[in-house]
Every structure is written in structure tokens, then in C-alpha cells.
Amino acid sequence: MKYYVVDAFAEKVFEGNPAGVCIMEEWLPDHIMQSIAVENNLSETAFAVKEGDSYRLRWFTPGGEIDLCGHATLATAYVIANYYENNVEEIKFQTMSGELVAVKKDELYEMDFPSRMPEALSLTDQMVEALGVKPVETYLGRDLMFVLEKEEDVLNASPDFSKLVKLPDGLGVLITAKSETYNFVSRCFFPKLNVNEDPVCGSAHCSFIPFWAKRLEMDEMVARQLSKRGGTLYCKLVGDRVKISGSAVLYSIADLQINC
């Protein structure tokens, strides 16, 4: 089975967020896909099967299947557009989060995702101790989201992952702040999924975009994730949807040797 590794939200290799991609003719058993994700040891491995004029898409982390992943969707769109569908401009995905659409626009892939505005949450001492920094605001959606005072606080944050994993709320932990160079910056941590820091997290921007659009009073923004690899996301709020655009670069193509 062909296996691709694509650096998503990257302009060159070793930037952005690497995702594994497998385009299959039929589904493998769930435990096999989970084992592949564990073996790959990337934050995400995407599996897709063509169904009619769209693709059924699923995402597996080393810690289990999740309901939405931005960078692996971008990586899958890149693989389909470059290796499976000639001259395709729009790719539809059927997922646990409904239909997602990726549109190729020159070197960028624009993805249409649900907007997920988080709700305000009370800050606890446990949160502060785990983060290692006191946020100015706290919110909860799928993930815990902390607004920090300034960009440098996001860049220099050094959370205790053994304590983050014990926080009762949220799947992941997101930190963000307003930026002078970009509109906003962020970092994302998912120790509950055996992923300490996700280099560039598209699904987190389903919450970042509506939040910062309201805060900054603008519907189009440029965001930067401040992980060591780093990544740039072009963001737009459109009603109850968000559009997230980024570029992608192929890192490798391999053959997986699997006997089911």
C-alpha cells in the first residue's frame, strides 16, 4: 500500500506539520489503521477511500481516532491532487465532522471547516500549574484554549505535559495571543493523544478564527503557529464556517508491507 508523508502548512520540507496519508481502494480494519498510526508516530495519519464523487476520510493519532484534523486533510488533498486526480480543483471529504471541501488555489489549498467558538471557562490553579504561565482568559470548546498576554509568552511557554494530561476538560490545550507580525499566534498541545506538541494544528483554528475575528473585528487574518517547525495559515470567517488555507510539500513516498 502506498504511503505518503506530506509537510502541511509548509513552504519547504521540515516545516509545518507532517502527516501520513494512505489512499486506499477499500477500508482496512480499524485496529490495523490504528497500528499504522502508532508505527508512523506522527501526530496524524489520514486514511481515505473514494466513494462516488467524494472521499471518505478518517484521521488517526497514535492515541486514537479523532473527529477533525486540518493538517492531515490538507495533506490528503495534496496527495489526491498530485497523484490520484489529474487537474482536480475541488475535493470533497465525508468525515465525522460532516462534509469538508478542499479547493486548490495555485499553491494553496483552501479548506472549508466548521466554526467552533469556544465558551468562557473559569481558570483554576491546576491549569496555571500545568501551563507554567498565568493566562489572561480561559475558554473551552473541543479543547482548552488559553489567551496569553503577549506573543512572547506563547513562544516561550514550557508546559508540564504530565500535568496537562491530567486536566479534566478539553481534548487538547491551546495557547494563543495577538501578534504584531501576524494577526495572531498560537501553539497546540495534545498529550492526551500521545502528541505533546502538534507543530501546526488546523482544527484548533476552527476555534481560533471565530474568537480572533470577533476580538480583532476582521474576517480575514494571517496566523502563525510558533512551534519549532512553524507554519502559516491564511484564515477567513464565513458565517458558521471557517476557511483555512496553506501550502504543502511532499517529504516521502513509501510502500507499507502489511498482512491483515
SERO-4910 file (N, C-alpha, C, O; in steps of 0.05 Angstrom, whole numbers):
BEGIN
 pado doro    nc1    nc2    nc3   cac1   cac2   cac3    cc1    cc2    cc3    oc1    oc2    oc3
  Met    A     17    -24      0      0      0      0     18     25      0     37     27     16
  Lys    A     12     44    -18     27     69    -18     22     85      7      0     87     17
  Tyr    A     43     98     16     42    114     40     58    140     34     81    139     27
  Tyr    A     45    163     38     57    188     33     61    203     59     44    202     77
  Val    A     83    218     62     86    237     84     89    265     72    106    270     55
  Val    A     71    282     80     69    309     69     72    329     92     58    327    113
  Asp    A     89    349     88     91    371    107     69    392    101     71    405     80
  Ala    A     49    394    118     26    412    113     31    439    126     44    440    147
  Phe    A     20    459    114     24    487    123     54    493    122     65    506    140
  Ala    A     67    484    101     96    488     98    102    497     70     88    490     51
  Glu    A    123    512     67    133    521     41    157    505     32    165    506      9
  Lys    A    169    491     51    192    473     44    192    451     65    180    453     86
  Val    A    206    429     59    207    406     77    219    414    104    235    432    105
  Phe    A    211    399    124    219    404    152    206    428    165    213    436    187
  Glu    A    186    439    151    170    460    163    141    449    166    136    426    158
  Gly    A    124    464    178     96    456    180     92    431    197    108    425    215
  Asn    A     71    416    190     64    393    206     63    368    188     46    367    170
  Pro    A     80    348    193     80    324    176     56    307    182     49    302    205
  Ala    A     43    297    160     21    278    163     25    255    145     35    258    122
  Gly    A     18    231    154     18    208    137     -8    206    122    -29    213    133
  Val    A     -8    196     97    -32    194     81    -32    168     67    -13    160     54
  Cys    A    -55    153     69    -59    128     55    -85    130     39   -107    133     51
  Ile    A    -84    129     13   -108    129     -4   -112    100    -12    -96     88    -25
  Met    A   -135     89     -4   -140     60     -6   -164     54    -24   -181     72    -28
  Glu    A   -165     30    -35   -187     22    -50   -210     12    -33   -234     14    -40
  Glu    A   -204      2     -9   -224     -7     10   -213     -4     38   -188     -2     41
  Trp    A   -230     -4     57   -222      1     85   -207    -23     97   -214    -46     93
  Leu    A   -186    -16    112   -173    -36    129   -188    -37    156   -203    -19    163
  Pro    A   -185    -59    171   -196    -60    198   -186    -37    215   -163    -28    212
  Asp    A   -203    -27    232   -195     -4    249   -169     -8    264   -153     10    266
  His    A   -166    -33    275   -142    -37    291   -117    -37    275    -96    -30    285
  Ile    A   -119    -43    249    -96    -42    231    -89    -12    226    -65     -5    226
  Met    A   -109      4    220   -104     33    216    -93     45    241    -75     62    239
  Gln    A   -103     38    264    -92     48    289    -63     40    293    -46     56    302
  Ser    A    -57     15    286    -29      5    288    -10     20    269     13     26    276
  Ile    A    -20     26    245     -4     41    226      2     69    237     24     79    235
  Ala    A    -18     82    249    -14    108    261      6    107    283     23    125    286
  Val    A      5     86    300     25     83    321     53     79    310     72     91    319
  Glu    A     54     62    290     80     56    277     92     81    264    117     85    265
  Asn    A     75     97    251     85    121    238     95    141    258    114    156    253
  Asn    A     82    142    281     90    160    303     89    190    294    105    206    304
  Leu    A     71    196    277     65    224    270     41    233    286     26    216    296
  Ser    A     36    259    287     13    268    302    -13    259    289    -34    255    302
  Glu    A    -12    254    262    -36    245    248    -29    228    224    -10    233    209
  Thr    A    -45    206    220    -44    191    195    -73    191    184    -91    183    198
  Ala    A    -76    199    159   -102    201    146   -106    177    128    -88    168    114
  Phe    A   -130    166    128   -138    144    111   -163    153     95   -182    163    106
  Ala    A   -162    149     69   -184    157     52   -191    136     31   -173    122     21
  Val    A   -217    133     26   -227    115      5   -247    131    -12   -264    144     -1
  Lys    A   -244    129    -38   -262    143    -56   -290    130    -55   -292    106    -58
  Glu    A   -310    147    -52   -338    138    -52   -354    157    -70   -360    179    -62
  Gly    A   -360    148    -94   -374    165   -113   -357    188   -122   -334    184   -131
  Asp    A   -367    213   -119   -351    236   -127   -337    249   -104   -327    272   -106
  Ser    A   -335    235    -81   -321    246    -58   -304    224    -45   -304    201    -54
  Tyr    A   -290    231    -24   -274    212     -9   -283    211     20   -288    231     33
  Arg    A   -285    186     30   -289    183     59   -262    186     72   -243    172     64
  Leu    A   -260    203     92   -234    209    105   -236    205    135   -255    213    148
  Arg    A   -215    191    145   -213    187    174   -185    194    183   -166    192    168
  Trp    A   -183    202    209   -157    211    219   -150    196    245   -167    193    263
  Phe    A   -126    185    246   -117    170    270    -92    183    281    -72    187    266
  Thr    A    -92    188    307    -68    196    321    -56    171    333    -69    150    333
  Pro    A    -32    172    344    -21    149    359    -38    141    382    -37    118    392
  Gly    A    -55    159    392    -72    153    415   -101    147    409   -117    142    427
  Gly    A   -108    147    383   -135    140    375   -146    157    353   -133    177    344
  Glu    A   -170    150    343   -183    165    321   -195    191    332   -205    191    355
  Ile    A   -194    212    316   -206    238    325   -226    247    304   -228    236    281
  Asp    A   -242    267    311   -264    276    295   -257    297    274   -273    301    256
  Leu    A   -234    310    276   -227    331    257   -198    336    258   -186    338    280
  Cys    A   -185    339    235   -157    345    233   -152    362    208   -158    353    186
  Gly    A   -141    386    212   -137    404    190   -112    397    173   -114    396    148
  His    A    -89    393    186    -65    390    171    -65    363    155    -54    362    133
  Ala    A    -77    342    166    -78    317    152    -99    318    129    -96    304    109
  Thr    A   -119    335    131   -137    339    109   -123    354     87   -126    347     63
  Leu    A   -108    374     94    -92    389     73    -73    369     59    -70    369     35
  Ala    A    -59    353     75    -40    333     64    -54    314     46    -43    306     25
  Thr    A    -78    305     53    -93    286     37   -102    299     11   -100    287    -11
  Ala    A   -111    324     12   -118    339    -12    -94    341    -31    -97    339    -55
  Tyr    A    -71    347    -19    -46    349    -35    -40    323    -50    -33    323    -74
  Val    A    -42    301    -36    -35    275    -48    -56    268    -70    -48    259    -91
  Ile    A    -81    272    -65   -102    266    -85    -97    284   -110    -99    274   -132
  Ala    A    -93    310   -106    -90    328   -128    -65    323   -145    -65    328   -169
  Asn    A    -44    312   -132    -19    308   -146    -14    280   -156      3    275   -173
  Tyr    A    -28    260   -144    -22    232   -150    -46    215   -158    -43    193   -168
  Tyr    A    -70    225   -154    -94    209   -159   -114    221   -177   -128    207   -192
  Glu    A   -117    247   -177   -138    261   -193   -124    283   -210   -116    304   -199
  Asn    A   -122    279   -236   -109    299   -252   -126    324   -255   -151    323   -260
  Asn    A   -114    347   -251   -127    373   -256   -151    378   -238   -169    393   -245
  Val    A   -152    365   -215   -175    369   -197   -171    396   -183   -149    403   -175
  Glu    A   -193    410   -180   -192    436   -166   -207    435   -140   -202    451   -122
  Glu    A   -227    417   -137   -243    415   -113   -245    386   -104   -251    369   -120
  Ile    A   -240    381    -79   -241    354    -68   -260    354    -44   -257    370    -26
  Lys    A   -280    336    -45   -299    334    -23   -293    310     -5   -287    288    -15
  Phe    A   -293    315     21   -288    294     40   -313    290     58   -324    309     68
  Gln    A   -320    265     62   -341    258     81   -328    248    106   -312    229    106
  Thr    A   -334    261    129   -319    256    153   -337    255    177   -362    259    175
  Met    A   -326    250    201   -341    251    226   -351    279    232   -370    282    248
  Ser    A   -339    299    219   -347    327    223   -363    337    200   -365    361    195
  Gly    A   -376    319    185   -392    327    162   -375    329    137   -352    320    136
  Glu    A   -387    342    116   -372    345     91   -353    368     93   -360    390    101
  Leu    A   -328    362     85   -307    383     84   -298    385     55   -296    365     41
  Val    A   -293    409     47   -285    414     19   -257    427     19   -253    447     33
  Ala    A   -240    417      2   -213    429     -3   -212    439    -32   -218    424    -50
  Val    A   -205    464    -35   -203    476    -62   -174    484    -67   -162    498    -51
  Lys    A   -163    475    -90   -136    482    -97   -136    509   -110   -149    514   -130
  Lys    A   -120    528    -99   -118    555   -110    -88    561   -113    -75    570    -94
  Asp    A    -78    556   -137    -49    559   -143    -34    540   -124    -37    516   -125
  Glu    A    -17    552   -107      0    535    -89    -14    530    -62     -3    516    -45
  Leu    A    -37    542    -58    -51    539    -33    -74    520    -35    -86    516    -57
  Tyr    A    -81    507    -13   -105    490    -11   -123    503     10   -115    505     33
  Glu    A   -147    511      1   -166    524     19   -186    503     29   -199    490     13
  Met    A   -188    501     55   -206    481     67   -229    495     81   -226    515     94
  Asp    A   -253    483     78   -277    494     90   -285    476    114   -292    453    111
  Phe    A   -283    488    138   -287    473    163   -309    487    179   -316    510    174
  Pro    A   -320    472    199   -340    484    217   -327    505    235   -304    500    245
  Ser    A   -341    526    241   -332    545    261   -340    535    289   -363    527    293
  Arg    A   -321    536    308   -326    526    335   -318    547    355   -296    545    367
  Met    A   -336    566    361   -330    587    380   -329    575    408   -349    563    417
  Pro    A   -307    577    423   -306    566    450   -321    584    470   -327    607    465
  Glu    A   -328    572    493   -342    586    514   -324    593    537   -305    578    543
  Ala    A   -329    615    550   -312    624    572   -313    603    594   -333    590    600
  Leu    A   -290    600    608   -287    580    629   -271    592    652   -253    609    647
  Ser    A   -277    584    676   -262    594    699   -234    582    700   -231    558    696
  Leu    A   -214    598    706   -187    589    708   -183    576    735   -193    585    756
  Thr    A   -168    554    736   -162    540    761   -132    540    766   -116    545    748
  Asp    A   -125    536    791    -96    534    799    -83    510    784    -59    512    777
  Gln    A    -98    489    780    -87    465    766    -79    473    737    -58    464    727
  Met    A    -95    489    724    -89    498    697    -63    515    697    -45    510    680
  Val    A    -61    534    715    -37    551    716    -12    535    722      9    540    710
  Glu    A    -14    516    740      9    499    747     18    482    723     41    479    718
  Ala    A     -2    472    708      5    456    684     17    473    662     36    464    648
  Leu    A      6    497    658     16    514    636     43    526    643     60    530    625
  Gly    A     48    533    668     72    547    676     71    577    671     91    590    674
  Val    A     48    587    663     43    615    659     14    621    664     -3    604    659
  Lys    A      8    645    674    -20    651    680    -33    665    656    -24    686    648
  Pro    A    -54    652    644    -67    665    622    -85    688    630    -92    690    654
  Val    A    -92    705    611   -110    727    617   -139    719    613   -157    732    624
  Glu    A   -143    699    596   -171    689    591   -170    659    587   -150    648    577
  Thr    A   -192    646    593   -194    617    590   -220    609    576   -241    620    583
  Tyr    A   -219    591    557   -243    583    542   -242    552    538   -222    539    541
  Leu    A   -266    541    532   -268    513    527   -286    507    504   -309    517    503
  Gly    A   -276    492    484   -291    481    463   -285    452    462   -288    438    483
  Arg    A   -277    441    440   -266    413    440   -241    413    457   -236    393    471
  Asp    A   -226    435    456   -200    437    470   -202    460    491   -219    478    489
  Leu    A   -184    459    510   -180    482    528   -164    503    513   -144    497    500
  Met    A   -173    528    514   -159    550    500   -152    572    519   -170    583    533
  Phe    A   -127    579    520   -117    600    538   -106    623    522    -89    620    504
  Val    A   -116    647    528   -105    671    516    -84    682    534    -89    688    557
  Leu    A    -59    686    523    -37    696    539    -34    726    533    -45    736    513
  Glu    A    -19    739    550    -17    768    549     -3    778    523    -12    798    512
  Lys    A     18    764    515     33    774    491     45    750    476     47    728    486
  Glu    A     54    756    451     65    736    433     88    721    445     91    697    442
  Glu    A    106    736    459    130    724    471    122    702    491    137    683    495
  Asp    A    100    706    505     91    686    525     84    660    511     89    638    522
  Val    A     72    662    487     65    638    472     91    624    463     94    599    465
  Leu    A    109    640    452    135    629    442    151    615    464    162    594    460
  Asn    A    151    627    488    169    617    509    155    598    528    168    588    547
  Ala    A    129    592    524    115    574    542    128    547    544    137    536    523
  Ser    A    129    536    568    141    509    571    123    493    591    129    490    614
  Pro    A    100    483    580     81    469    598     92    443    608    109    431    596
  Asp    A     80    434    629     87    407    641     67    387    629     43    387    637
  Phe    A     76    371    610     58    353    596     45    332    615     22    324    611
  Ser    A     60    324    635     49    304    654     26    316    670      9    301    680
  Lys    A     25    343    672      3    356    686    -19    364    667    -43    364    674
  Leu    A    -11    371    642    -32    377    622    -50    354    617    -75    357    615
  Val    A    -39    330    617    -55    306    610    -76    301    632    -95    286    628
  Lys    A    -71    312    656    -90    307    679   -112    328    681   -129    326    697
  Leu    A   -111    349    663   -132    369    664   -158    356    656   -159    342    635
  Pro    A   -180    360    671   -204    345    666   -219    354    641   -234    338    629
  Asp    A   -215    379    633   -230    390    610   -213    390    585   -189    394    586
  Gly    A   -227    386    562   -214    390    536   -198    366    526   -186    352    542
  Leu    A   -198    363    500   -181    342    488   -152    352    486   -134    337    494
  Gly    A   -149    376    476   -122    388    474   -121    413    490   -140    422    502
  Val    A    -97    425    490    -92    451    504    -80    470    484    -59    465    472
  Leu    A    -94    493    480    -86    512    460    -78    538    475    -92    547    493
  Ile    A    -56    551    466    -49    577    476    -46    596    452    -37    588    431
  Thr    A    -54    621    457    -55    640    434    -52    668    445    -57    674    468
  Ala    A    -44    686    427    -41    715    434    -41    731    408    -36    721    386
  Lys    A    -48    756    411    -46    775    389    -17    779    380      1    777    397
  Ser    A    -13    783    355     14    786    344     18    812    329     -1    823    318
  Glu    A     42    822    330     49    846    315     56    839    286     50    855    268
  Thr    A     69    816    281     77    808    254     54    796    239     50    801    215
  Tyr    A     39    779    253     15    766    242     -9    777    256     -7    796    272
  Asn    A    -33    767    251    -56    776    267    -57    762    294    -64    775    314
  Phe    A    -51    736    294    -49    722    320    -31    698    317    -26    689    295
  Val    A    -20    689    340     -2    666    340    -13    646    360    -31    651    376
  Ser    A     -2    621    358    -12    600    376      8    578    378     27    576    363
  Arg    A      3    560    397     16    534    399     -6    514    410    -24    523    424
  Cys    A     -2    489    403    -23    469    410    -10    443    421     10    433    411
  Phe    A    -22    433    442    -12    410    456    -34    389    460    -56    395    468
  Phe    A    -27    364    454    -46    342    456    -35    317    470    -34    296    458
  Pro    A    -25    321    495    -14    297    509    -34    275    513    -26    252    516
  Lys    A    -60    281    514    -80    260    518    -81    242    494    -92    220    496
  Leu    A    -70    251    471    -69    234    446    -41    225    441    -35    217    418
  Asn    A    -24    226    461      5    219    458     19    237    439     39    228    426
  Val    A     10    261    436     24    282    419     28    306    437     10    321    442
  Asn    A     53    309    446     58    331    464     53    358    451     36    373    461
  Glu    A     67    365    430     62    390    415     56    383    386     72    371    373
  Asp    A     33    393    377     26    389    348     37    413    334     30    436    340
  Pro    A     56    409    314     70    432    302     52    453    290     57    477    294
  Val    A     32    444    275     12    463    264    -15    449    264    -18    429    250
  Cys    A    -34    460    278    -60    447    282    -82    462    268    -90    483    277
  Gly    A    -92    451    246   -113    464    231   -139    464    246   -153    485    246
  Ser    A   -146    442    259   -172    440    273   -174    460    296   -196    470    302
  Ala    A   -152    466    309   -152    486    330   -161    513    320   -173    529    335
  His    A   -155    519    295   -163    544    283   -193    547    278   -203    568    272
  Cys    A   -207    525    281   -236    526    280   -246    542    304   -268    554    303
  Ser    A   -231    542    325   -237    559    349   -222    586    348   -234    606    355
  Phe    A   -197    585    340   -182    610    339   -194    631    321   -196    654    327
  Ile    A   -204    622    298   -213    641    277   -238    656    286   -238    681    285
  Pro    A   -259    643    296   -282    659    305   -275    677    329   -286    699    332
  Phe    A   -258    667    347   -250    682    370   -236    708    362   -243    730    370
  Trp    A   -215    705    346   -199    728    338   -213    746    318   -209    770    318
  Ala    A   -231    735    302   -246    751    283   -264    771    299   -266    794    292
  Lys    A   -276    761    321   -292    778    338   -275    798    353   -281    822    355
  Arg    A   -252    788    364   -235    805    380   -222    827    364   -220    850    373
  Leu    A   -212    820    340   -198    839    323   -216    854    303   -208    873    290
  Glu    A   -242    846    302   -261    857    284   -252    856    255   -253    876    241
  Met    A   -244    832    247   -236    827    219   -242    798    212   -239    780    229
  Asp    A   -251    794    188   -258    767    179   -236    752    165   -237    727    163
  Glu    A   -215    766    156   -193    753    143   -167    759    159   -161    782    165
  Met    A   -153    738    165   -129    740    182   -107    721    173   -112    701    160
  Val    A    -83    728    181    -60    710    177    -50    702    204    -44    718    221
  Ala    A    -47    676    208    -39    665    234    -13    650    231     -6    640    210
  Arg    A      2    648    253     27    634    253     28    616    278     22    625    300
  Gln    A     34    591    274     38    573    297     68    573    304     85    569    286
  Leu    A     74    577    329    101    583    338    116    558    349    132    560    367
  Ser    A    110    535    337    125    511    344    153    513    332    159    532    317
  Lys    A    171    495    338    198    495    327    197    493    297    213    506    283
  Arg    A    179    478    286    176    475    257    162    499    245    170    509    224
  Gly    A    142    509    258    128    533    250    110    528    226    115    509    210
  Gly    A     90    545    222     72    543    200     54    567    198     46    578    218
  Thr    A     47    574    173     30    597    168      3    588    158      1    571    140
  Leu    A    -19    600    168    -46    593    160    -60    619    152    -59    639    166
  Tyr    A    -74    618    129    -90    640    120   -119    635    127   -130    615    118
  Cys    A   -131    652    143   -156    646    156   -178    665    148   -173    689    142
  Lys    A   -202    655    146   -225    671    139   -250    660    153   -254    636    154
  Leu    A   -265    678    165   -291    671    177   -313    677    158   -316    699    148
  Val    A   -329    656    152   -351    659    133   -376    647    146   -382    624    144
  Gly    A   -391    665    160   -415    655    174   -409    635    195   -393    640    213
  Asp    A   -421    611    193   -415    590    213   -394    570    203   -392    548    213
  Arg    A   -378    579    184   -356    563    173   -330    579    174   -331    604    175
  Val    A   -308    565    174   -282    578    172   -267    567    148   -270    543    141
  Lys    A   -252    584    135   -235    575    113   -206    577    121   -197    599    129
  Ile    A   -192    555    118   -164    554    127   -147    546    103   -151    525     91
  Ser    A   -128    563     95   -111    557     72    -82    554     80    -72    567     98
  Gly    A    -68    537     65    -40    533     69    -28    517     46    -42    506     30
  Ser    A     -2    518     45     12    502     24     23    476     36     23    473     61
  Ala    A     32    458     19     41    432     28     65    423     10     67    431    -13
  Val    A     82    407     22    106    397      8    109    367     13    107    358     36
  Leu    A    114    352     -8    119    323     -5    146    317      8    166    328     -1
  Tyr    A    146    301     28    171    292     41    179    264     31    203    260     24
  Ser    A    160    245     30    168    218     22    144    202     11    121    208     17
  Ile    A    151    182     -5    132    162    -13    143    135     -7    167    129    -13
  Ala    A    127    118      6    137     91     14    117     70      8     94     76      1
  Asp    A    124     45     10    106     22      7    104      9     34    124      0     46
  Leu    A     80      7     45     75     -6     70     72    -36     65     57    -44     47
  Gln    A     85    -53     81     84    -82     78     67    -93    100     76    -97    122
  Ile    A     41    -97     95     22   -104    115      7   -129    107     -4   -131     85
  Asn    A      6   -149    125    -11   -173    121    -33   -171    141    -29   -176    165
  Cys    A    -57   -166    132    -80   -163    150    -90   -191    160   -109   -193    175
***
